[in-house]
Amino acid sequence: MAQSSFLGDGKPKRESLGSARLTRAEVAKHCTAGDCWVIVNDRVYDVTGFVDEHPAGRNIILLHGGKDCTKEFLEVHSEDYILAFAPNSFVGCLEGSSALPPKKPANVPVHFDSSKILALKRNVYGDEHEAYRASFRTFLQKYVQPEYAKFEAKGVVDREVYSKMAQEGFYLTLGIPSACGGRGLDWKHNCVVVEEVEDLGCGGLFVNLGNDMVLSYFTESCTDEQRARWLPKLRRGAVLAVAMSEPEVGSDLGQLSCRATPSPNGGWTVNGRKMWISSGAVAELTVVACVTDPTKGAKGISMLVIESEMPGVSCAKRFGKLGKHASDTCLITLEDVHVPRENLVGEEGKGFQYMMHHLPRERLSIAVASMAAARRALALAVNYVHGRAAFGANLGTLQGVQQELAKIRTEVQVGTTFVDRCIADACHKQLSAEAASMAKFFATDLSFRVADRCQQLFGGYGYLKNSPIGKIMVDQRVTRVYGGANEVQLEIISKGLGFKPQRASRL
């Protein structure tokens, strides 16, 4: 399904607006991402609906919001470009000018959003999930999108955002049982959250880290006493982290070296380094995988909750990355950190078992986000080729472009359908480790390939730093690595065929 035009508020313009005469002071009031007007050749356009689809990124439009950008715009485009992508955007002319309304384009371009880009209607969500989606989208548009460029520049999302999300039921509280003071929502709500984050171009807001990768250690594996101690922090939106990987150990979690030595006065003294830790610099609580008994291999691994104020915990380095710029990623050093016994998650020696138990849903969460990114990439590309003039027509009139997008659409449909089935299975506690690995491998591999192929259709615009399609591509590249490298996912999948993974001999 397609709609013929789009505006910031999703409502059609009144015909009378086209003949309006506006002062510059009136136009200047419309200067935000949710209400953005610009002046070109004394004509006023409402480009709110195009802010997040501009091929060079939203910032270039917001820089000129409420202002006259005639000189800057005409250096790059003709005025017809505006109506080619936003056909109903004309508002009126400047008061005192001789400007007349522009001619309407001969062919009104179609416009797709990511929810309408596929052939099959998704049926995994109910009315309550869609209402929740609308509420969260409004939240992101109000509290996250306007500040997202700042978060990317700083390399971290403000803690206040997570607190506000928890208060509104979008972070941690949605998964905390109602008996424990949370909302006790089903896991489909978690999926809605990660889909909307991707669909609004805020992929660096790594909200599923807390919701889908860490929270379950507290709600499922901790004792009642521990939950009573930590849940108040979780309910107010504490930033969480999980520390598994090490500088010399990535996906091979059975070979950890971070050591927790028993202390004479009880508990453990922890020494080691943890690598690639998302939110490691700002997390209040970090679930750390440690070796408590080196004689037992994987059965000697335990999970300990390390609190940020404990002496000996430090962020040794924050890494600059190709993508996911709003998510801080760190090397954490643990030096003689005393961890009391009451901070042991579950039972001693069952850490590896707990990690394997929680990883399938974590991997599915990554797959859900990647398929949302793929749908958005496809929608952006389709809309762009319908409006981009080339070779005497639009790019979309070229058979090669049409066939490439048809193939991408088919692949994205297949991936979405499979991941939706996995979501349903997860909510019925029927998700297998194999299926989760299939979803993670297929979705993350596909999303990067889709973004790469769609970026090609944008030409030079797709390679600009703030290009929406370019940001999807660099953000999606890492999804094939974290949550267990995709090569590891293939090993898990192949076990179902009776194969045993090869292992290099120890040197």
N, C-alpha and C positions, 0 to 999 in steps of 0.2 A: 504494500500500500504506500502511496505517496501523498503528500500534501503540496498544494501549489505554491505556497509562500510561507514565510516565517518572520516573526517579529519577536522582540524581547519578551513581551507578555503573552505571546501565543494568541493574541486576539487580532482580528482584522481591523485595519484602519478605517475610520469613518471617511466617507468621500469628501466631506467638507474640509478635512484637514489639508488636502492637496492644494486648496486655494487660499490657505491661511497666510497672513503676513505676520512675521515674527520679528521681535527685536533681538539684538545680540545678547542682551541681558536675559531674555527668556531662554534662549538656546543654551547659555552658559550654565543654567541650572541642571542640565541633563549631561552629567559628566562622570557617571559611575558605570561599572560593569553591568548593573541591572537596569540602567537607563542612560543610554549613550547616543547623543546626537552629534553630528558634524555638519559643517558648512563647506560646500564646494560650489564655486561659481555663484554665490549668493543664494544657492538652494540648500535647504535644510533636509538632512536625511536621518532617520532613526535606524542606526546600525546595531542596536542592542542584540538582535538575534544572530548577528554575524560575528560578534566579538570572539566567541570561542572557536570559530571555524576559519578565521582569517589565516591564510597559509603562512604568513610571517609571524603569527602569534598574536595574542590578545593585547599585549602591551603597546604595540604600535598604534592601535586604535584608541586605547585609553589615554595615550599621551596627548591625543588631539580631541578628546571628548569635550563637548560643549564649546569648541573653538572653530575658527575658520582655518581649514587645512588645505585650501585651494592650491597654493604653490607646491606644498609637499606632495599632495596627491597627484597632481597633473604631471609631476616629474617622473612618475612611475606608470600611471594608468590614465586612460581617458575616463570621463565622467560616466560613460555607459557601463563601465565595470561594476559600479554600485548596483544598478538595477539588474545586471546579469546575475548577481548572486542574492540580492535582496529586492525583489521586484516591487514590493509594496512599502518600501522604506521611505519614499518621499513624503515629507511632512508639510512643507510650504516654502515660501520665499522670504528673504529678508525684507523688512519694512524699509521703504524708501528706495529699493532697487528696482531695476527694470527687468529682472529675471522672470522668466515664465516657467511653468511646470515642464519637466522633461518629457520627452516622448516615451511612451511605454514600450518595452521591448516586444518585438514581434512574437517571439516564443517565450512564454513564461516558464522559467526552469522549474523542474520538480525539486523537491527537497525531502531527504530521508533523515530520520534520526535512527539511532542504533536499535530502538525497539521495533522499528518498522522495516528493517533492512532485510529480514529473512523471509522465506516463503511459508514456513510453518509457524503457527502461533504457539508460543510457549505456554505450557499448562502446569508448570511446576509450582507456581505461586498462586495463592488465593487473594481474595479482596483485601484481607488484613495486611498481607505483605505489600500489596501495591499502595495501600494507604501509608504504610510505614515508609515505603520508597519515596513517595511524594514529600513526606515530612522531612526525611533525611536530605533529600535534594534541596529543599528550601534552606535547611540548616547549612549545607555546604556553600550554597550561593551567598548566604549572609555572613558566615563566620570564617570560611576557609578560602574560597576563591579570591576575595579581595586582598587577602594577605599572602596568598600562596607564593607569589614571586619573592616576597621577603623571606619566607621560610626556606625557599630554595637557595637564596643568596646566603643565608645564615647556616644552611646545612642542617637545620633542625626545626621541628614544629614546636611552637610555644606550648608549655605544659597546660596553660589555661584552656587551650582548645580541647585537650583530652578531658579536662575536668568538666567543661561545658557539655561535651559529648556524653559523658557518663551521666550527667544530670538529666539530659534529654533522652537517655536510653539507647544511645548508639555505640557506646564504648564500655565494655566489661559488664555493665549493669544488665544488658540484654541477656547475657548468658548466666548470670548469677541466679540461682533458684529463688523463687518468690519467698520461700520459707526462710531464706537467708537475707532478705531485704532487697533482692534484685527483682527483675521483671520476669524472669523465667520464660523467655520467648524461645520458640523452636529455632533450630539452626538455620532454617531458611532465611530468617531475619539477618543472620550474619552474612549470608550470601548476598542479600540485597545491599548491605553496607559496602562490601568490596566492589560490587558491580557499579554502584553509583560513584564511588571514589574514582574509578577508572573512567567512567563515562563523562565525568566533568573535568577530566584532565588533571586530577590531583593524585596521580599514582604514587607519588613520594610520601603521601600520608599513609604510613604503613600501619593502618588501624587493625588489620587482621593479625598482626604480630601479637597484640594483646588479646584480641577476641578469640582467635582460632589456634594460636600456637603456645600460649603461656597460661591463659586463664584456667584451662582444664586441669593443670597440675594442682591448682588450689581447690577447685571444686570437686575433683574426682579422686585425687591421690593423697590429700592432706587429712589429718585427723580433725575431729571436731574442735579441739582446743586450738589448733593452728588456724582453722577457718575463723574462729571467734577473734583471734588476734589480728589476722591480716585483712579480713573482709571489710572493715571500716575504710582502710586505705583503698581497697579495690572499688568500693562503692563510690568513692569521691573521684575516681579516675586516675589512680596512680599509674605512672608510666612503668610498664613491665618489659623485661627482656629475658631471653633464654640463651645460655652460653654452652654450646656443645663443641663447636669446631675449635681447633688449635692451630698454631702456625704450621705444624707438621702433620696435622690430622684434619681432614675435611670430612668426606662422607664415610670414612672408615671409623665409625664411632666406637668400635670395640677396642681400639688401640690408643685410647686417651692416655695422656701423661700427667695431667693436672692432679696433684696428689693431696689427699686429705688425710693427715696423720693424726691418730687419736691423741688428745691432750690429756695430761695428768689430772686436770680438774674437770674432765668431761668434755664432750664435744670433739671438735677437730681443729687442727691448724692447717689451713689451705695455702698451698703454693703452686703457682703455675701461671700460664698465659692463655687467654681465650681470644680467638681471632674472628673477625667478620661479625661482630656483635652489634646487631641493629638496636638502636636506642640505648646502647651501652653507656654513653656519657651522661644520660639524663634519667635513667631508670632508677626508681626507688627500690624495687625488688627485682633481683635477677636469679633465675633458677639455673644453677650451675651443675654440670655433670662432672663428677670427680671420681678418682680412684680411691676407694677406702680400703680395699684389700688387693694388693698387686699380685697375690698368688692365685687369684681366681679368674683372671681374664675378664670377660664381659660381665661375669657374675660378681665381680668385685667393684662394680661401678654404682655409685649412689648419687642422688640428686639432693643438693643443699640449696636453701634459699639464703642468698647473701644480700644484706641490706646496705644501701649506699653509704650510710654513715659509719659502717664498720671500719676501723683503722686497717690500713694495708690495701684497700681497694683503690685503684687508680686507673684512669684512662690514659694509657701510654701514647696513643696516637689515634687521631681521627682521620679517616681516609677520604680523599677526594675521589669521586667515582664518575664513570661515564654517564650514568643516569641515576634515577631515584635521588635527586639532589636534596630533597627536603627530609630525607631519612638519614640520620647520622649513623655511621658505621665505624666501629672502633676496635682497637686492640686493647684488651683489658688485662692489667697485671694484678695478680693476687699474691701478696707478699706477707707471709705470716699472719693471715687473716684468721682470727679465732671465730669459729662458728659454733654456737651452742647446739647441743643435741636436739633441742626442740625445733631446730630449723631443718631437720632431716625430713624430706618429702617421702611419705610412706614408710617403707621398710628399707633397712640397709641392704645393699647388694642388689636391689631391684631396679636401679636406675636405668639400665639398658632396656629392661622389660618395659618400664614406663615410657621411655622414648619411643620404642617400637609401637606401643599401644596408641600414643597420641599422634604419631607422624602421618598415618593415612588421612585423617581429617585435615591436618595442616596442608598436606599436599593437594587435597581436593580444593581447599580454599585458594591456593595459588592458581589452580586450574580455572576456577570460577572467575577470578580476577583477569586472567589472561584471555579467556573467551570474551569477556566484556571489552577488553582492550581491542581485540580483533574486530568485534562488531563496530566499535567506534571508528577504527581505522578504515574499514570498508565504507561506512557511511560518509566519512570525510572525503574519501576519494571519489565516490559516486557524485556527491554534490559538487565537488570541484570540477570534474570533467564535464558536467552539464553546463557549467558557466564559463569555462576557460576557452577563450577564442584561440583558434589555431587552424592554419591551412584553409582559411575562408569559411570556417564553420566552428563548431565546438569540438573539443577533444572527444567527447562522448559519441560523436557521429562516426568515429573511426572503428572499423570492424575489429581490429586487433585490440583496441581498448575495451570494447564491449565484451569480447570473449575472455579477456584476462579477468575482468571483474565478475563475469559469470562463473568462472572457475573458482575464484576466491569466495564468491557467495556460497557456492555449493560446499566448499570445504568448511567454511565457518558454520553453515547450517548443520553439517554432520557433527562437528565438534561441539556445538551448543547442545544438540540433542543428546549426545552421549554424556556430557557433563551434567545436564539436567537430570538424566536418569540416575547418575551417581549421587546428586543432591538428594533425590527422593530416597535412595537406599540409605544414605547416611542418616536421614531423619528417622528411618525405621530401624536403625542400628544393624543394617545389613550390608554396609559398605565393606568390601574385602580389601586387603592390602594390595592385591593385584589390580583391582579396578581403580583404586586411588592412584597407583603408579601409572596405569594406562592414561588416566585423565591428566595427570600432571605432565607426563611426557608429551602426549599428543597436543594438549592445549598450549603449553609454553613453546613448543617447537613451531606450532602453527602460527601463534600470535606474532612471533618475530618474523616469520616468512611473509605473513600477510602485511605487516607494517612495512617491511622492506619493499615488497612489490607495489604497495600503494604509494610509498614515498617516491618511487620512480615516476609515477604519473604526475606528481607535483613539480617535477623538474627541479630547477634551482631553489624554488621556494621550500621544497621539502628538506633541503640541507641547511636551512637557516637555524640558528641556535634555538630560537623560541618557536619554531614551527611545530604545530600540534602533532603532525604526523611523524616528524623527526623525533619528538620527545617520546612518543609511543614506542618507536623502534628502540631507542637506547634504554628506555625503562624496561622493555620486555626482554632485552638480551640477558639480563641477570636471572630471570625466572627459570632459565634452563640450568642454572647452577645452584641456587639456594633451595632449601627444602630437600636436599639430596640431589646430586647431579643427575641429569637425565640418563647418563650411562648406567647409573645405579638402578634407576627405575626399570631400565630394560632388563637388567639382571633379575630383578624381582619378578617381572612379567615372565621371563623365560623359565623360572623355576616351576611355573604352572604347567610347563611342557615337559617336565621331567629332567631338566638340565641342572647341573651344578656349576656355579661360577668358577672360572679358573682363578687361581691365586699365584702370584709370584712367590718364589721361595724367599724366606727371610735371609737377609745378608748378615 
